[in-house]
Amino acid sequence: MSEIRNLKPEGLWRNFDDLTKVPRPSGHLEKVQKFLLDFAQKAGVEAFLDPAGNILMRKAATPGYENRKTVTMQAHMDMVPQKSPDSKHNFETDPIETHITDGWVYGNNTTLGADNGIGVAAIMAVMESNTLKHGPIEGLITKDEETGMFGANDLPKGELRGDILMNLDSETWGKFVIGSAGGIDVTSTLEYKEVENDQECAVKITLKGLRGGHSGLEINEGRANANKEMVRLVRKAIAELDARLVAWHGGNMRNAIPFKAETTLALPKANLESLKKLVENQRAAVADEFKTIEVEKNIEFFAEEVENPKTLLPVEIQDNLIDAIYACHNGVLRMIPVYPSVVETSSNLAIIDIEGGKASIKILARSSREDMKEYLSTQIESCFNMAGMKTEFSASYNGWDPNPDSEILDLLKKIYKEQNGEDAIVQVDHAGLECSIILGKYPGMDVVSLGPTIRSPHTTTERFEISSAEPFWNLLVQTLEEIPSK
């Protein structure tokens, strides 16, 4: 039996442990959808799979609470599938292995899935309970939030009955989020005809061991982006050592700062040792430039000889792509003028795949202002246009405008202070939340986001602070009991 099942509150941890045993990476959700429907049937609550692939559960009010406003609790079922290079974990078939270290729950060299499994577990615990007091409640568990908020985007109008939306996807206990950034995927592609390789040898260059992280919550920390650090090395190798680009694969999630990138270069044998030295020097430069941000001992940057390929990129295509990657904006563009500690606009050079006649580059641009989101995405489009690439925009979602006069916010603040003896923090987040999309379909809902403490989501060091679980649960339970009448 997993040790986390012994933690309190029992219902929250038991359901989270059950959830870790169900494979649920984004894009592969059939097993968790069935698991949730089976759970609802056993719990005796109404549940169905909607046309978007979301699960909606409904539970009637406790006797005497029928006149309360309806609460929709919301979380997402999918998780980011990241693992360490030596991990054999298969996210489509294997359960997440958990362990406790220094008061935190971790996965075993994989993402934990507390983002947003703990929100799902809270909904499950409320739905199955026979002792909680509450008005009519719903649990909306959305599909594929991590890859484009597809479940929320395709949520049918008229499906929800809630007057109040409590999103359970925030990641710092004691903080209530009342606004978040919008975002858009920017994808640039190019097809090219490979040319014969006239070089004498080839090497694969690998950069790994960077911290990576959430491209919304942690973009302000200035963490190294593996694609941006790799392009510095590749451009020098081309300019100084007559190297030629064969392939590039960096990053694997649109909303995760890439911690690993690999390129294959062909070059003259006479320059092989110079290239290896260049890689060593670049590794030292990265470690020095990010010495207060990255963990130096974890950074690996090395070159290894591989079989010399028959073809590679044409020189003009290669140079245009390298220049565009070098020039592409990455990181924070601007802070919110009236909230100077919060990022307003940023981008993440997330995924690069170049090989076999096809190049694809994906960036997630975020902003709490629609005009700045448009400005940044157009800036990125212009950059790749100059490389002859075709750029498409997708998965766009608006920001969530804060409502400081929210009734549910006032109730949460009151109960939080009663239970914890201090004031909660209220703020706007740069990370994208599904609240903005749901509000667009249900504009009359009163919305707030909360949750226990999770750190380093979207990375193999994702962890959930045990001490934040019980107060989070206590707040949720009392809030449901004190929801005002209609």
RODO-2510 file (C-alpha; in nm, 4 decimals, decimal comma):
residues 486
     n   res          X          Y          Z
     1     m     0,0000     0,0000     0,0000
     2     s     0,1267     0,3462    -0,0876
     3     e     0,2473     0,5471     0,2132
     4     i     0,0494     0,8532     0,1030
     5     r    -0,2765     0,6678     0,1843
     6     n    -0,1893     0,7097     0,5541
     7     l    -0,1896     1,0899     0,5300
     8     k    -0,4701     1,3201     0,6374
     9     p    -0,7292     1,4092     0,5211
    10     e    -0,7890     1,0445     0,4337
    11     g    -1,0412     1,0957     0,1523
    12     l    -0,8271     1,3479    -0,0350
    13     w    -0,5109     1,1372    -0,0203
    14     r    -0,6842     0,8060    -0,0949
    15     n    -0,8437     0,9478    -0,4082
    16     f    -0,5189     1,1098    -0,5184
    17     d    -0,3364     0,7801    -0,4686
    18     d    -0,6017     0,5992    -0,6734
    19     l    -0,5622     0,8598    -0,9461
    20     t    -0,1838     0,8123    -0,9640
    21     k    -0,2465     0,4497    -1,0633
    22     v    -0,4408     0,5534    -1,3745
    23     p    -0,2310     0,6600    -1,6770
    24     r    -0,3483     1,0058    -1,7904
    25     p    -0,0946     1,1958    -2,0013
    26     s    -0,2470     1,4653    -2,2187
    27     g    -0,3952     1,3126    -2,5323
    28     h    -0,4405     0,9687    -2,3764
    29     l    -0,7334     1,0047    -2,1385
    30     e    -0,9614     0,7085    -2,2122
    31     k    -0,8505     0,5207    -1,8996
    32     v    -0,8990     0,8115    -1,6619
    33     q    -1,2350     0,9016    -1,8164
    34     k    -1,3587     0,5476    -1,7499
    35     f    -1,2055     0,5557    -1,4009
    36     l    -1,3941     0,8755    -1,3137
    37     l    -1,7250     0,7494    -1,4503
    38     d    -1,6858     0,4227    -1,2581
    39     f    -1,6024     0,6209    -0,9437
    40     a    -1,9162     0,8333    -0,9795
    41     q    -2,1339     0,5273    -1,0215
    42     k    -1,9927     0,3733    -0,7027
    43     a    -2,0348     0,7048    -0,5182
    44     g    -2,3959     0,7264    -0,6307
    45     v    -2,3714     1,0617    -0,8055
    46     e    -2,4809     1,1624    -1,1528
    47     a    -2,1953     1,1734    -1,4070
    48     f    -2,1493     1,1793    -1,7817
    49     l    -1,8879     1,2301    -2,0518
    50     d    -1,9748     1,5408    -2,2520
    51     p    -1,9105     1,5891    -2,6265
    52     a    -1,5798     1,7654    -2,5502
    53     g    -1,4457     1,4697    -2,3502
    54     n    -1,4941     1,6365    -2,0111
    55     i    -1,6457     1,4569    -1,7137
    56     l    -1,9284     1,6340    -1,5317
    57     m    -2,0491     1,5049    -1,1933
    58     r    -2,3548     1,6365    -1,0069
    59     k    -2,4569     1,5892    -0,6459
    60     a    -2,7795     1,7031    -0,4866
    61     a    -2,7856     1,9417    -0,1939
    62     t    -2,7760     1,8219     0,1645
    63     p    -3,1305     1,8363     0,3076
    64     g    -3,1960     2,1927     0,4212
    65     y    -2,9376     2,3426     0,1818
    66     e    -3,1436     2,3237    -0,1376
    67     n    -3,1788     2,7033    -0,1689
    68     r    -2,8028     2,7687    -0,1746
    69     k    -2,6249     2,8874    -0,4868
    70     t    -2,4873     2,6050    -0,7025
    71     v    -2,1104     2,5591    -0,6912
    72     t    -1,9115     2,4167    -0,9828
    73     m    -1,5755     2,2820    -0,8653
    74     q    -1,3356     2,2512    -1,1567
    75     a    -1,0045     2,0740    -1,2247
    76     h    -0,8379     1,9062    -1,5233
    77     m    -0,7789     1,5329    -1,5615
    78     d    -0,4630     1,5291    -1,7747
    79     m    -0,1018     1,5616    -1,6586
    80     v     0,2268     1,6667    -1,8181
    81     p     0,4377     1,3579    -1,9064
    82     q     0,7966     1,4507    -1,8175
    83     k     1,0594     1,2040    -1,6995
    84     s     1,4323     1,1960    -1,6321
    85     p     1,6550     1,0698    -1,9175
    86     d     1,7255     0,7366    -1,7459
    87     s     1,3629     0,6673    -1,6494
    88     k     1,1897     0,3711    -1,8152
    89     h     0,8446     0,5006    -1,7238
    90     n     0,5704     0,4708    -1,9876
    91     f     0,3065     0,7349    -1,9143
    92     e     0,0459     0,5579    -2,1297
    93     t     0,0637     0,2308    -1,9350
    94     d     0,2462     0,2739    -1,6027
    95     p     0,1174     0,4120    -1,2705
    96     i     0,2985     0,7068    -1,1142
    97     e     0,5252     0,5927    -0,8312
    98     t     0,5200     0,8267    -0,5307
    99     h     0,7497     0,8806    -0,2336
   100     i     0,7711     1,1229     0,0576
   101     t     1,0846     1,3309     0,1219
   102     d     1,1121     1,6120     0,3775
   103     g     0,7395     1,6757     0,3959
   104     w     0,6782     1,6683     0,0204
   105     v     0,5306     1,4039    -0,2117
   106     y     0,7322     1,3404    -0,5306
   107     g     0,7107     1,1111    -0,8304
   108     n     0,9912     0,8652    -0,9062
   109     n     1,1930     1,0659    -1,1622
   110     t     0,8672     1,1682    -1,3305
   111     t     0,6108     1,4410    -1,2995
   112     l     0,3808     1,3689    -1,0059
   113     g     0,0514     1,4751    -1,1591
   114     a    -0,0527     1,6797    -0,8558
   115     d    -0,1099     1,9399    -1,1270
   116     n    -0,4057     1,8944    -1,1367
   117     g    -0,4668     1,5535    -0,9831
   118     i    -0,5055     1,7013    -0,6381
   119     g    -0,7920     1,9171    -0,7633
   120     v    -0,9586     1,6097    -0,9158
   121     a    -0,9053     1,4181    -0,5898
   122     a    -1,0725     1,6997    -0,3938
   123     i    -1,3766     1,6866    -0,6217
   124     m    -1,3912     1,3086    -0,5789
   125     a    -1,3673     1,3356    -0,1994
   126     v    -1,6546     1,5856    -0,1890
   127     m    -1,8681     1,3755    -0,4223
   128     e    -1,8318     1,0550    -0,2220
   129     s    -1,8760     1,2078     0,1246
   130     n    -2,1926     1,1352     0,3243
   131     t    -2,1079     1,3806     0,6032
   132     l    -2,0354     1,7122     0,4309
   133     k    -2,3032     1,9831     0,4238
   134     h    -2,3502     2,1766     0,1010
   135     g    -2,5921     2,3116    -0,1541
   136     p    -2,6185     2,1669    -0,5052
   137     i    -2,2704     2,1031    -0,6459
   138     e    -2,1068     2,0070    -0,9728
   139     g    -1,7615     1,8737    -1,0502
   140     l    -1,6272     1,9670    -1,3938
   141     i    -1,3122     1,7711    -1,4794
   142     t    -1,1776     1,8945    -1,8109
   143     k    -0,9822     1,7247    -2,0856
   144     d    -0,6373     1,8153    -2,2209
   145     e    -0,5803     2,1398    -2,0349
   146     e    -0,2026     2,1079    -2,0599
   147     t    -0,1885     2,0868    -2,4398
   148     g    -0,4281     2,3671    -2,5295
   149     m    -0,7208     2,3817    -2,2855
   150     f    -0,9217     2,1824    -2,5381
   151     g    -1,1791     2,0543    -2,2891
   152     a    -1,2634     2,4032    -2,1688
   153     n    -1,2612     2,5457    -2,5209
   154     d    -1,5084     2,2817    -2,6405
   155     l    -1,7259     2,2887    -2,3274
   156     p    -2,0881     2,3088    -2,4461
   157     k    -2,2892     2,6153    -2,3511
   158     g    -2,5833     2,5354    -2,1266
   159     e    -2,4148     2,2344    -1,9653
   160     l    -2,3148     2,3917    -1,6326
   161     r    -2,5644     2,4968    -1,3679
   162     g    -2,3235     2,6699    -1,1319
   163     d    -2,3569     3,0233    -0,9993
   164     i    -2,0040     2,9985    -0,8554
   165     l    -1,6936     2,8491    -1,0160
   166     m    -1,4190     2,7289    -0,7830
   167     n    -1,1168     2,6354    -0,9925
   168     l    -0,8858     2,4031    -0,7932
   169     d    -0,5751     2,4481    -1,0096
   170     s    -0,3793     2,7160    -0,8206
   171     e    -0,0508     2,6044    -0,6724
   172     t     0,0237     2,8108    -0,3608
   173     w    -0,1711     2,7560    -0,0416
   174     g    -0,3059     3,0775     0,1090
   175     k    -0,3262     3,2517    -0,2273
   176     f    -0,6522     3,3169    -0,4098
   177     v    -0,6212     3,3909    -0,7801
   178     i    -0,8790     3,6268    -0,9310
   179     g    -0,7228     3,6810    -1,2747
   180     s    -0,4834     3,5138    -1,5165
   181     a    -0,3094     3,5607    -1,8482
   182     g    -0,4404     3,4596    -2,1863
   183     g    -0,2276     3,2659    -2,4312
   184     i    -0,1802     3,1539    -2,7888
   185     d     0,0215     2,8804    -2,9603
   186     v     0,2461     3,0065    -3,2385
   187     t     0,3640     2,7291    -3,4714
   188     s     0,6049     2,7958    -3,7590
   189     t     0,6765     2,5270    -4,0173
   190     l     0,8869     2,4807    -4,3268
   191     e     0,9431     2,1971    -4,5720
   192     y     1,2785     2,1778    -4,7472
   193     k     1,4678     1,9404    -4,9735
   194     e     1,7737     1,7877    -4,8104
   195     v     2,1072     1,7938    -4,9893
   196     e     2,3915     1,5454    -5,0049
   197     n     2,6268     1,5495    -4,7089
   198     d     2,9834     1,6281    -4,8175
   199     q     3,1230     1,6430    -4,4632
   200     e     3,3577     1,3822    -4,3161
   201     c     3,2020     1,3050    -3,9765
   202     a     2,9068     1,3813    -3,7528
   203     v     2,8367     1,4403    -3,3844
   204     k     2,5268     1,4500    -3,1695
   205     i     2,5346     1,7373    -2,9203
   206     t     2,3203     1,7040    -2,6087
   207     l     2,2267     1,9653    -2,3516
   208     k     2,0284     1,8337    -2,0556
   209     g     1,9881     1,8682    -1,6812
   210     l     1,8410     2,2174    -1,6829
   211     r     1,5598     2,2876    -1,4378
   212     g     1,2906     2,3497    -1,6994
   213     g     0,9641     2,4386    -1,5310
   214     h     0,6199     2,5886    -1,5858
   215     s     0,6310     2,8493    -1,8599
   216     g     0,3734     3,0630    -1,6796
   217     l     0,4480     3,0281    -1,3106
   218     e     0,8275     3,0128    -1,3397
   219     i     0,9079     3,2160    -1,6513
   220     n     0,9964     3,5128    -1,4284
   221     e     1,2819     3,3197    -1,2633
   222     g     1,5044     3,3475    -1,5699
   223     r     1,5670     2,9745    -1,6022
   224     a     1,7754     2,8576    -1,8962
   225     n     1,5874     2,7481    -2,2071
   226     a     1,7645     2,4493    -2,3668
   227     n     1,6727     2,5585    -2,7195
   228     k     1,8060     2,9119    -2,6701
   229     e     2,1292     2,7850    -2,5144
   230     m     2,1766     2,5259    -2,7886
   231     v     2,1408     2,7815    -3,0688
   232     r     2,4356     2,9775    -2,9309
   233     l     2,6548     2,6703    -2,9662
   234     v     2,5224     2,5704    -3,3073
   235     r     2,5695     2,9161    -3,4561
   236     k     2,9321     2,9276    -3,3357
   237     a     3,0002     2,5798    -3,4726
   238     i     2,8645     2,6780    -3,8133
   239     a     3,0498     3,0102    -3,8245
   240     e     3,3847     2,8960    -3,6814
   241     l     3,4153     2,5245    -3,7603
   242     d     3,2349     2,4801    -4,0938
   243     a     2,9692     2,2633    -3,9270
   244     r     2,6396     2,1815    -4,0974
   245     l     2,3035     2,1157    -3,9340
   246     v     2,1526     1,7704    -3,9784
   247     a     1,8799     1,7598    -3,7123
   248     w     1,7448     1,9368    -3,4031
   249     h     1,5064     1,8086    -3,1368
   250     g     1,4450     2,0232    -2,8281
   251     g     1,1603     2,0396    -2,5777
   252     n     0,8391     1,8379    -2,5782
   253     m     0,5635     2,0444    -2,4112
   254     r     0,4279     2,3825    -2,5208
   255     n     0,3875     2,5036    -2,1615
   256     a     0,7112     2,3647    -2,0160
   257     i     1,0445     2,5463    -2,0330
   258     p     1,2622     2,2992    -2,2275
   259     f     1,5298     2,1360    -2,0112
   260     k     1,6830     1,9268    -2,2899
   261     a     1,7836     1,9740    -2,6536
   262     e     1,9769     1,7592    -2,9018
   263     t     2,1293     1,8533    -3,2347
   264     t     2,3254     1,6583    -3,4939
   265     l     2,6027     1,8380    -3,6820
   266     a     2,8268     1,7238    -3,9664
   267     l     3,1749     1,8744    -4,0013
   268     p     3,5325     1,8200    -4,1217
   269     k     3,7287     1,5670    -3,9155
   270     a     4,0003     1,8242    -3,8629
   271     n     3,7552     2,0351    -3,6620
   272     l     3,6169     1,7571    -3,4428
   273     e     3,8318     1,8240    -3,1360
   274     s     3,7734     2,1970    -3,1678
   275     l     3,3982     2,1319    -3,1658
   276     k     3,4242     1,9226    -2,8488
   277     k     3,6209     2,2045    -2,6867
   278     l     3,3595     2,4550    -2,7999
   279     v     3,0900     2,2453    -2,6332
   280     e     3,2914     2,2313    -2,3093
   281     n     3,3324     2,6077    -2,3138
   282     q     2,9635     2,6614    -2,3786
   283     r     2,8739     2,4323    -2,0894
   284     a     3,0951     2,6418    -1,8614
   285     a     2,9334     2,9606    -1,9928
   286     v     2,5814     2,8320    -1,9223
   287     a     2,6821     2,7217    -1,5714
   288     d     2,8357     3,0622    -1,4993
   289     e     2,5548     3,2724    -1,6469
   290     f     2,2864     3,0788    -1,4586
   291     k     2,4855     2,9939    -1,1449
   292     t     2,2238     3,1329    -0,9064
   293     i     1,9330     2,9830    -1,1027
   294     e     2,0343     2,6437    -1,2431
   295     v     2,1971     2,3556    -1,0521
   296     e     2,5494     2,3441    -1,1985
   297     k     2,6211     1,9799    -1,1132
   298     n     2,3122     1,8719    -1,3095
   299     i     2,4021     2,0530    -1,6328
   300     e     2,5352     1,8225    -1,9031
   301     f     2,6537     1,9577    -2,2394
   302     f     2,8508     1,7112    -2,4482
   303     a     2,9274     1,5878    -2,8006
   304     e     2,9502     1,2267    -2,9143
   305     e     3,0418     1,0917    -3,2568
   306     v     2,7622     0,9265    -3,4553
   307     e     2,7291     0,7688    -3,7982
   308     n     2,7742     1,0282    -4,0698
   309     p     2,4330     1,0833    -4,2381
   310     k     2,3842     1,0882    -4,6132
   311     t     2,1942     1,4199    -4,6217
   312     l     2,1632     1,7485    -4,4333
   313     l     2,0003     2,0897    -4,4568
   314     p     2,0802     2,3259    -4,7454
   315     v     2,3065     2,6079    -4,6326
   316     e     2,0550     2,8870    -4,6903
   317     i     1,7735     2,7037    -4,5080
   318     q     2,0088     2,6132    -4,2230
   319     d     2,1312     2,9703    -4,1794
   320     n     1,7809     3,1181    -4,1945
   321     l     1,6494     2,8753    -3,9329
   322     i     1,9432     2,9291    -3,6988
   323     d     1,9129     3,3074    -3,7265
   324     a     1,5376     3,2925    -3,6579
   325     i     1,5796     3,0680    -3,3539
   326     y     1,8552     3,2961    -3,2249
   327     a     1,6411     3,6070    -3,2737
   328     c     1,3097     3,4659    -3,1497
   329     h     1,1834     3,6261    -2,8298
   330     n     1,1894     3,4035    -2,5219
   331     g     1,1115     3,4878    -2,1594
   332     v     0,9503     3,7904    -1,9969
   333     l     0,8631     4,0805    -2,2248
   334     r     0,6839     4,3047    -1,9746
   335     m     0,5523     4,3167    -1,6170
   336     i     0,2028     4,4433    -1,5304
   337     p     0,2449     4,8181    -1,4637
   338     v    -0,0082     4,8225    -1,1775
   339     y     0,1135     4,4846    -1,0391
   340     p     0,4904     4,5191    -1,1002
   341     s     0,5705     4,1863    -0,9351
   342     v     0,3514     3,9922    -1,1818
   343     v     0,4496     3,9101    -1,5398
   344     e     0,2168     4,0607    -1,7982
   345     t     0,3599     3,9257    -2,1264
   346     s     0,6021     3,6413    -2,2003
   347     s     0,6932     3,3710    -2,4489
   348     n     0,8405     3,0232    -2,4269
   349     l     1,0440     2,8819    -2,7191
   350     a     0,9072     2,5415    -2,6334
   351     i     0,9601     2,2841    -2,9086
   352     i     1,1981     2,2614    -3,2045
   353     d     1,1939     1,9660    -3,4452
   354     i     1,4105     1,9814    -3,7572
   355     e     1,4908     1,6687    -3,9562
   356     g     1,4123     1,4835    -4,2771
   357     g     1,2970     1,7816    -4,4805
   358     k     1,0628     1,9281    -4,2198
   359     a     1,1121     2,2025    -3,9617
   360     s     0,8597     2,2847    -3,6887
   361     i     0,8973     2,5418    -3,4111
   362     k     0,6307     2,5942    -3,1427
   363     i     0,6088     2,8871    -2,9006
   364     l     0,3495     2,9620    -2,6337
   365     a     0,2928     3,3359    -2,5954
   366     r     0,1077     3,4630    -2,2867
   367     s    -0,0291     3,7992    -2,1784
   368     s    -0,2959     3,9386    -1,9496
   369     r    -0,3587     4,2030    -2,2181
   370     e    -0,5082     4,1011    -2,5522
   371     d    -0,3254     4,3796    -2,7379
   372     m     0,0109     4,2689    -2,5965
   373     k    -0,0652     3,9037    -2,6742
   374     e    -0,1294     4,0077    -3,0337
   375     y     0,1859     4,2230    -3,0384
   376     l     0,4103     3,9421    -2,9127
   377     s     0,2623     3,6700    -3,1339
   378     t     0,2985     3,8992    -3,4368
   379     q     0,6579     3,9727    -3,3371
   380     i     0,7309     3,6002    -3,3320
   381     e     0,5475     3,5494    -3,6624
   382     s     0,7551     3,8275    -3,8203
   383     c     1,0755     3,6665    -3,6973
   384     f     0,9988     3,3338    -3,8616
   385     n     0,8528     3,4955    -4,1725
   386     m     1,2021     3,6253    -4,2459
   387     a     1,3206     3,2631    -4,2443
   388     g     1,0590     3,1736    -4,5063
   389     m     0,8457     2,9780    -4,2610
   390     k     0,4655     2,9505    -4,2510
   391     t     0,3219     3,0577    -3,9164
   392     e    -0,0141     2,9539    -3,7729
   393     f    -0,1924     3,0584    -3,4533
   394     s    -0,4019     2,8130    -3,2515
   395     a    -0,5473     2,7375    -2,9067
   396     s    -0,5959     3,1064    -2,8301
   397     y    -0,7659     3,1950    -2,5051
   398     n    -0,8351     3,5308    -2,3443
   399     g    -0,7119     3,6520    -2,0105
   400     w    -0,9318     3,6467    -1,7020
   401     d    -1,0125     3,9980    -1,5788
   402     p    -1,0045     4,0220    -1,1976
   403     n    -1,3183     4,0977    -0,9967
   404     p    -1,2027     4,2242    -0,6546
   405     d    -1,5695     4,2567    -0,5434
   406     s    -1,6361     3,8825    -0,5866
   407     e    -1,8773     3,7362    -0,3282
   408     i    -1,7054     3,3954    -0,3257
   409     l    -1,3680     3,5664    -0,2820
   410     d    -1,4959     3,7552     0,0236
   411     l    -1,6304     3,4309     0,1730
   412     l    -1,3024     3,2469     0,1161
   413     k    -1,1028     3,5324     0,2699
   414     k    -1,3268     3,5340     0,5776
   415     i    -1,3053     3,1592     0,6341
   416     y    -0,9326     3,1479     0,5614
   417     k    -0,8658     3,4088     0,8302
   418     e    -1,0913     3,2295     1,0794
   419     q    -0,9129     2,9001     1,0236
   420     n    -0,5543     3,0226     0,9893
   421     g    -0,5346     3,3462     1,1858
   422     e    -0,3952     3,5525     0,9001
   423     d    -0,5066     3,7154     0,5775
   424     a    -0,4919     3,5283     0,2485
   425     i    -0,3066     3,6701    -0,0508
   426     v    -0,5198     3,7800    -0,3470
   427     q    -0,3475     3,8228    -0,6815
   428     v    -0,3437     3,7835    -1,0579
   429     d    -0,1320     3,4983    -1,2033
   430     h     0,0635     3,4835    -1,5274
   431     a    -0,0122     3,1136    -1,5674
   432     g    -0,3128     3,0423    -1,7864
   433     l    -0,6222     2,9033    -1,6145
   434     e    -0,9367     2,7614    -1,7690
   435     c    -1,1462     3,0172    -1,5779
   436     s    -1,1222     3,2713    -1,8579
   437     i    -1,2555     3,0264    -2,1170
   438     i    -1,5381     2,9029    -1,8946
   439     l    -1,6310     3,2637    -1,8112
   440     g    -1,6550     3,3367    -2,1819
   441     k    -1,9279     3,0719    -2,2074
   442     y    -2,0871     3,1416    -1,8674
   443     p    -2,0299     3,5154    -1,8087
   444     g    -2,2509     3,5357    -1,4992
   445     m    -2,0409     3,3015    -1,2834
   446     d    -1,8543     3,4276    -0,9757
   447     v    -1,5036     3,2819    -1,0060
   448     v    -1,1965     3,2221    -0,7904
   449     s    -0,9045     2,9791    -0,8069
   450     l    -0,7341     2,8123    -0,5103
   451     g    -0,5348     2,5041    -0,4182
   452     p    -0,2663     2,3545    -0,1953
   453     t     0,1054     2,4117    -0,2533
   454     i     0,2684     2,2464    -0,5553
   455     r     0,6157     2,3336    -0,6780
   456     s     0,7960     2,2767    -1,0107
   457     p     0,4959     2,1450    -1,2063
   458     h     0,5785     2,0169    -1,5557
   459     t     0,9196     1,8891    -1,4315
   460     t     1,0567     1,5707    -1,2770
   461     t     1,0922     1,7551    -0,9440
   462     e     0,7207     1,8346    -0,9229
   463     r     0,6201     1,8038    -0,5586
   464     f     0,3193     1,8508    -0,3338
   465     e     0,3562     1,9960     0,0154
   466     i     0,1852     1,7608     0,2599
   467     s     0,1222     2,0261     0,5255
   468     s    -0,0921     2,2296     0,2848
   469     a    -0,3390     1,9467     0,2104
   470     e    -0,5413     1,9471     0,5324
   471     p    -0,5947     2,3257     0,5596
   472     f    -0,6899     2,3328     0,1905
   473     w    -0,9487     2,0626     0,2520
   474     n    -1,0812     2,2331     0,5655
   475     l    -1,1252     2,5594     0,3749
   476     l    -1,3061     2,3872     0,0898
   477     v    -1,5407     2,1995     0,3239
   478     q    -1,6428     2,5036     0,5315
   479     t    -1,6813     2,7205     0,2219
   480     l    -1,9214     2,4722     0,0642
   481     e    -2,1216     2,4717     0,3879
   482     e    -2,1415     2,8531     0,4021
   483     i    -2,2257     2,9222     0,0363
   484     p    -2,4960     3,1927     0,0402
   485     s    -2,8537     3,1443    -0,0657
   486     k    -2,9736     3,2310    -0,4131
***
